[in-house]
Amino acid sequence: MRMEILIDRERCKGCEYCSSLCPKKIIHTSQELNRRGYHYATVGDVDGCSGCRFCALMCPDVAIKIKAVDQRE
């Protein structure tokens, strides 16, 4: 089953907890700024997500959600 990582870039303050905890190292910090002036988290290789949810569980801003995607769609 493929997992989708949804990041609310406007809630993210760029603390990098998610990228440091990701065992697959697929979350990175964007070069762009959000409206609050932070470099927000972004996903590189979304197909590499194992669905561990470490990023979502540790996000202090509750800016990350993980969703299972049905590949038959």
Buried (B, 14 or more C-beta within 10 A) or exposed (E): EEBEBEBBBEBBBBBBBBBEBBEEEBBBBBEEEBEEEBBBBBBBEEEEBEEBBBBBEBBEBEBBBBEEEEEEE
